[in-house]
Amino acid sequence: MSTFMIEPGARLANRYRLDELVSETSGASLWKATDETLARPVGVWTFADGFGRTGEAVRAARAASRVSDARVTQVFDADDSGATPYVVQEWISGTTLSDLLRNGPLEPERAAGLVAEAAEALTAAAQMGIHHLRLTPDKLVWSVGGAVKVTGLGLDAALHDITVEHPQTVDAQGLGRLLYAALTGYWPGPETTGLRPAPLVSGRPCEPSQIIAGIPDQLNEIVCRAAFQTSGREGPLRTPQEFADALADVPRVVPIPMAQAAPPPPPPVGTSRISGQLDVAAAAPPAPRAPRPSRRRTPPPSEGSLTNRILIGVVALLVFVAVVMGAWLLGSNMRDGGSGPQIAEVPDGSEEVELVTLTPASATGFDPPPAGDNNEHNDKAPNTIDGDPSTHWNTEGYNSAEFGNFKEGVGLLIDMGAEVEIHEADLTFGSGTYSAELYVRSESGGAPGEDEEPVWQGSGVSGAVPVKLDEPATGRYVVVWFVSPLSEDGGKYRGTVNEVELRGIQ
């Protein structure tokens, strides 16, 4: 079937429903689509009959799928064996660097933090032999979920038949140009990006500090050493690793305040945006979720063990027997004309409490040593407490459902900012099925051990899972802990959490 015959609603691999054509150029088309198996939005590339680079694009996508850094677009599927070749990748909703610069350049520390994230992502890719080669402001996205994303890794170069002798140097130059643009609002490269071309002096773009006052000398020098390959005091920056190292001591002032970004106008009719897989309509931050009505519930007894429940039942039975006997005696006395004893009401001792939705201070991935490295897609963890169930955090991809057989579990750590009393939770998992546990702690600590009991555990859970604790739990930290088996996702095994809501007493 020809790509040009595909219309919205068509399905590929009996799984991917094509919803909306985003861009098309040179025989390659990008669709916003739905993975009906996992019920999630995805981006799908299709290729016209006769497009000469289909094989290269599919191979590049497969290579890019090996890069596990969450800051690059994840590739879920790629196939050129059938009548309609395709590539399926993560759908990114957010604001590009071009859009962020519509209101003018960023503050220097924010510009540096944003591009430093991109440099670290490209460093991870370079270690796998994967390069971008086509960095422009539309390839750097600040996602709705509050994470930095580099789009087009490997695939853009394949689509445009770009090959170079020194790919890492090309990417270092691209990073320097991105930092130049973020600091000044001008673009110093030959590509057409929508930004104003950088002013020239003697045929070369002006240095950032010559355009904008107040740019730190360190950042100005890093731009020149990378974008223009000048020697500076320490020589040119020729790789993404060298670029990232040069920015290592620069404070990471992220996230970027979304208020800086004006709503981008729609692209002109007839223009192509093959460079950007971007849902502009979703670029604004999600509206704050209205607080849920407070719920009232009677708290369970302070001891929730089976023994205590039996004792409570025995006491209730004795009270019932005593009431019956008292009523019988009272009736007998009344029949005998006696006054009889007065029967007092027995209070149940319960007390209603008002539960409120608790507001976490922060969230991060939880992959504690010695098996872990303290980084489990930490940048995506805030998605789980942003009030938007369409965003998510996921574990890294493992080669088996048992975490590659080298660790017992991984999870999500939520810091409440202070001790709270938790009664209920709404956990929204991804569309797979998972085995998970919930812990409440006073200290963040290490991985859950045999001496630590979860306040809740579930097997085969999926989607929205309401949790009512058997007894209130007090602590500052909440851990959502995945234990094996994980769910398969795009050839890897991952755990996914979309949203965590906690209710209790502050």
Secondary structure, DSSP 8 states (H G I E B T S, - for coil): --GGG--TT-EETTTEEEEEEEEEETTEEEEEEEETTTTEEEEEEEE-TT-TTHHHHHHHHHHHTT---TTB--EEEEE-SSSS-EEEEE---EEEHHHHGGG----HHHHHHHHHHHHHHHHHHHHTT-------GGGEEEETTS-EEE--TTHHHHHTT---S-HHHHHHHHHHHHHHHHHHSEE-SSS--SSEE--EETTEE--HHHHSTT--HHHHHHHHHHHS---TTT----SHHHHHHHTTTS----S--GGGS-------TT---TT----GGG-S----------EEE----S--SHHHHHHHHHHHHHHHHHHHHHHHHHHHHHHTT---------------EEEEEE--SEEEEE--TTT--S-SSGGGGGGGGSS-TTS-EE---BSSTTGGGT-SEEEEEEEEEEEEEEEEEEEEE-SS-EEEEEEEESS--SS--TT---SEEEEEE-SEEEEEEEEEEEEEEEEEEEES--EEETTEEE-EEEEEEEEEE-
